[in-house]
Amino acid sequence: MKTPKDLGFVFPAEWAKHESTWLSYPHNENSWPDKIETIFPSYNQFIAELSKGEKVNINVLDQKMQDTVFAQLQEIGTKMENIHFHQFRTNDAWCRDHGPAFVLKENQKAIVNWDYNAWGGKYPCELDNQIPLQIAKHLELEVFHPHIIMEGGSIDVNGKGSLLTTTACLLNENRNPSLSQAEIEEKLCNYYNVDNVIWLADGIEGDDTDGHVDDITRFVKADTVITAIEKNKNDENYTPLQENLKLLKQARLENGKQLEIIELPMPNPVIWEEQRLPASYANFYISNYAVIVPLYKCPQDQEAMDILSKIFTDRKVIGIDSTDIIWGLGSFHCLSQQEPAL
């Protein structure tokens, strides 16, 4: 069976123009125990900012939820003509991981339906695992089936043939224990249409995904990454992030050149109910209109915003408070999935 790479489909970089952003509206109280109501102001602000530059497709449970969310978004000045609801039921809100991976070829679009097991069988996911197929049916798109576990937050691409990921996640025995690193790399190359896989090591403390790369290192240009750095040598994130920096300095792009590396600070530790949460500025989302950055009410917020503003000169850089959202163990990038424009 031919793969996207065989047929010339590509998985664009996130900064390529979007047709829309796909979201799964939060409803699972188990993801934000005793706190879910506090996340909606920031989450709805995220949607409002997205709506300024592209369509926003939102998966909801039922008509009641749709009506409630519609009213809330309308009240805060969202561009409602860009909001489209779909009654596609989900277990949870993490559309980066359970949503479809869209690939493009000239005037064609298709979906890669990676298997999904909620980060190694940690949570129920039978509804989430159907989302790519429901969206493909709705959009009448061809579907490719790699038949391996893969989450959108575990990879990042530069759109030119290079892909970032971590061994902590993709080589974890709770994902694809029967596959070797070489076999997993072959799937990445064939279904994301890349030629060069850059492997980093571990993720940050509190990340229940076993080390998603979108919390630590992101492509911001074809030849440039930002990578999170912890300055406090006594912090548990200091050593793994230094190790990843070392690996990035040794890495090469698809053209053989070294990466340009821009360091991004880590926020102060965010702790709730004695649990260290995976707070990181690297979990930003690049939309058509803006780069939306999670903030954590600490001095490094402005430093991170300034660094990203110098990189993304063609978009607004907008910070939204994520101190409540991160209790769900993810932020704006984890919650969203881009659909590129043809």
C-alpha positions in Angstrom: 0.0 0.0 0.0 1.4 3.4 -1.0 2.3 5.9 1.7 1.9 9.7 1.7 5.6 10.0 0.8 5.2 7.6 -2.2 2.3 9.8 -3.5 4.0 13.1 -2.8 1.9 14.3 0.1 3.6 16.5 2.6 3.0 17.5 6.3 3.5 21.3 6.3 5.2 23.3 9.1 2.8 24.9 11.5 3.5 28.4 10.3 2.3 27.5 6.8 -1.1 29.0 6.0 -4.1 27.3 7.8 -7.5 26.5 6.5 -8.6 26.1 10.1 -7.8 25.0 13.6 -9.5 22.0 15.1 -10.3 21.8 18.8 -12.1 19.4 21.1 -13.9 21.5 23.7 -13.0 20.6 27.3 -15.6 18.7 29.3 -13.7 16.0 31.2 -13.6 17.0 34.8 -11.1 14.3 35.6 -8.5 16.2 33.6 -9.0 19.3 35.7 -10.2 18.0 39.0 -12.0 20.6 41.1 -10.9 23.3 38.6 -12.4 22.8 35.1 -14.7 25.8 35.4 -11.6 28.1 35.9 -10.1 27.2 32.5 -12.9 28.4 30.2 -12.1 32.2 30.2 -8.5 31.5 29.0 -9.7 28.7 26.6 -12.4 30.9 25.1 -10.0 33.7 24.7 -7.7 31.3 22.8 -10.7 30.6 20.4 -11.4 34.2 20.0 -7.8 35.0 18.9 -7.8 32.0 16.5 -11.1 33.3 14.9 -9.4 36.5 13.9 -7.4 34.7 11.2 -9.0 31.4 10.3 -11.9 29.0 10.7 -12.1 27.2 14.1 -13.7 23.8 14.0 -14.8 22.7 17.5 -15.8 19.2 18.5 -18.6 19.2 21.1 -20.6 16.5 22.9 -24.1 17.5 22.0 -26.4 20.4 21.2 -26.6 21.6 24.8 -22.8 22.1 24.9 -22.8 23.7 21.5 -25.4 26.3 22.6 -23.5 27.0 25.8 -20.2 27.5 24.1 -21.7 29.5 21.2 -23.2 32.0 23.8 -19.9 32.3 25.7 -17.9 32.9 22.6 -20.3 35.4 21.2 -20.2 37.3 24.5 -16.4 37.9 24.3 -16.5 39.2 20.8 -15.4 36.1 18.9 -15.6 36.3 15.1 -18.6 33.9 15.0 -18.7 33.5 11.3 -15.4 31.6 11.6 -16.7 29.2 14.3 -18.0 25.8 13.2 -19.3 23.2 15.6 -19.3 19.4 15.1 -21.1 17.0 17.4 -18.2 14.6 17.4 -18.0 13.2 20.9 -14.6 13.0 22.6 -13.1 11.6 25.8 -11.0 14.7 26.4 -9.7 18.0 25.0 -6.2 17.1 23.7 -6.8 17.5 19.9 -3.1 17.8 19.1 -2.8 14.1 20.0 -6.2 12.6 19.0 -6.9 14.8 16.1 -6.0 14.1 12.4 -2.7 14.8 10.8 -3.4 16.6 7.5 -1.1 16.1 4.5 -1.2 18.1 1.3 -0.4 17.4 -2.4 -1.0 20.2 -4.9 -4.8 20.6 -4.8 -5.4 17.5 -2.7 -5.7 17.0 1.0 -5.7 13.8 3.0 -5.6 12.6 6.6 -3.1 10.3 8.4 -4.9 8.4 11.0 -2.3 7.4 13.6 -3.5 5.1 16.3 -4.0 6.7 19.7 -3.9 5.0 23.1 -4.0 8.0 25.4 -0.2 8.2 26.1 0.3 4.5 26.8 -3.1 3.5 28.0 -3.3 6.0 30.8 -6.9 7.2 30.2 -10.1 6.2 28.3 -9.8 7.1 24.6 -12.3 5.1 22.6 -14.1 8.2 21.4 -10.9 10.2 20.8 -9.5 7.5 18.6 -12.5 7.9 16.2 -12.0 11.7 15.7 -9.7 11.5 12.6 -12.1 9.2 10.8 -15.1 11.3 11.7 -13.3 14.4 10.4 -12.2 12.6 7.2 -15.7 11.5 6.5 -17.1 15.0 7.1 -14.5 16.6 4.8 -14.6 13.6 2.3 -10.8 13.1 2.5 -8.7 10.0 1.8 -7.2 8.4 4.9 -3.8 6.8 5.4 -3.4 4.2 8.2 0.2 3.7 9.5 -1.1 1.3 12.2 1.2 2.5 14.9 0.7 4.7 18.0 1.6 8.3 17.4 0.6 11.6 19.0 0.8 15.0 17.3 2.6 16.5 20.3 5.4 14.0 20.0 6.7 15.5 16.8 7.5 18.8 15.2 8.5 19.5 11.6 10.2 22.3 9.6 8.3 21.6 6.4 11.5 20.9 4.5 12.2 17.3 5.4 13.3 17.4 9.1 11.3 16.2 12.1 12.0 16.5 15.9 10.9 13.9 18.4 12.1 12.3 21.7 13.3 8.8 22.5 11.5 9.1 25.9 8.1 9.1 24.2 8.4 7.2 20.9 10.6 4.5 22.3 8.5 4.0 25.4 7.4 0.4 25.8 3.8 1.7 26.3 3.6 2.9 22.7 4.9 0.5 20.0 6.9 -2.1 22.0 7.3 -4.4 19.0 9.0 -1.8 16.8 12.7 -0.8 16.8 13.8 2.8 16.6 14.7 2.3 12.9 11.2 0.9 12.2 9.5 3.9 14.0 11.7 6.3 12.1 10.7 4.6 8.8 7.0 5.2 9.6 7.8 8.9 10.5 9.5 9.3 7.2 6.9 7.6 5.1 3.8 9.1 6.6 5.0 12.7 7.5 7.1 12.7 4.3 10.4 13.6 6.0 14.0 12.4 5.3 15.7 13.4 8.6 14.7 12.6 12.1 16.3 14.5 15.0 16.0 12.5 18.3 16.1 14.4 21.6 16.1 12.6 24.9 13.7 13.3 27.8 10.8 15.7 28.4 10.0 17.9 31.4 8.8 17.1 34.8 5.1 16.6 35.2 4.5 15.7 31.6 2.3 12.6 31.6 2.9 12.1 27.8 6.3 10.6 28.6 8.2 13.5 27.0 6.4 15.3 24.2 8.7 17.5 22.1 6.1 20.3 21.9 6.9 21.1 25.6 10.6 21.5 25.0 11.8 22.2 21.4 10.0 23.6 18.4 10.9 24.6 14.9 10.2 28.3 14.4 11.9 28.5 10.9 13.1 25.9 8.5 16.6 26.2 9.9 15.9 27.4 13.5 14.5 25.9 16.7 13.7 27.4 20.1 14.5 25.1 23.0 13.5 25.4 26.6 16.3 26.0 29.1 16.1 25.9 32.9 18.6 28.3 34.5 18.3 27.0 38.0 20.8 24.1 38.4 18.9 22.7 41.3 15.7 22.4 39.3 14.8 18.8 38.2 14.4 20.1 34.6 17.9 21.6 34.4 19.8 18.4 33.4 17.4 16.9 30.8 17.0 20.3 29.1 20.8 20.7 29.0 21.1 17.2 27.5 18.6 18.1 24.8 20.5 21.3 24.0 23.7 19.3 23.6 21.9 16.9 21.2 20.5 19.9 19.2 24.1 21.3 18.8 25.2 17.9 17.4 22.1 17.6 15.1 22.0 18.3 11.4 19.2 19.4 9.1 18.0 17.6 6.0 20.6 19.7 4.0 23.4 18.8 6.3 23.6 22.2 8.0 23.6 22.8 11.7 20.5 24.2 13.5 20.3 27.7 14.6 19.3 27.4 18.3 17.4 30.1 20.3 17.0 29.5 24.0 13.7 30.0 25.7 13.4 30.3 29.5 11.3 28.0 31.6 8.7 29.6 33.9 8.9 29.3 37.6 7.7 25.9 38.8 3.9 25.7 38.7 2.6 23.4 41.5 -0.9 22.5 42.3 -1.9 20.1 45.1 1.8 19.3 45.6 2.1 18.2 41.9 4.7 19.7 39.6 2.9 20.7 36.4 4.5 20.7 32.9 4.5 24.5 32.4 6.5 25.6 29.4 6.5 28.5 27.0 7.4 26.1 24.2 3.7 24.9 24.1 2.7 27.9 22.0 0.5 27.6 18.9 1.2 29.3 15.6 -2.1 30.5 13.9 -2.6 32.6 10.8 -3.1 35.7 12.9 -1.0 35.2 15.9 1.4 33.1 18.0 -0.5 32.3 21.1 1.8 31.7 24.1 0.9 30.2 27.5 1.8 32.5 30.4 2.3 31.6 34.1 2.2 34.8 36.1 6.0 35.0 36.6 8.8 37.3 35.5 9.9 35.0 32.6 6.5 35.6 30.9 7.7 38.8 29.4 11.1 37.4 28.5 9.5 34.6 26.6 7.1 36.9 24.8 10.0 39.2 23.8 12.0 36.3 22.3 9.1 35.0 20.3 8.1 38.5 19.1 11.6 38.9 17.6 11.2 35.5 15.7 7.6 35.9 14.5 7.7 39.3 13.0 4.9 38.5 10.6 2.3 37.7 13.4 1.1 39.2 16.6 2.5 37.4 19.7 -0.3 37.1 22.2 0.1 35.7 25.8 -2.8 34.1 27.5 -2.8 32.9 31.1 -2.4 29.2 31.4 -1.9 28.7 35.1 -5.3 26.9 35.4 -5.2 25.2 32.0 -1.8 23.5 32.8 -3.5 21.6 35.7 -4.8 19.4 32.8 -1.1 18.7 32.0 -1.0 20.6 28.7 -1.6 24.0 27.2 -2.5 25.7 23.9 -0.5 23.6 21.5 -1.6 20.3 23.1 -5.3 21.5 22.7 -5.2 22.4 19.0 -4.5 20.8 15.6 -3.9 22.8 12.5 -5.6 22.0 9.1 -3.3 23.5 6.5 -4.7 25.4 3.5 -4.3 24.1 -0.1 
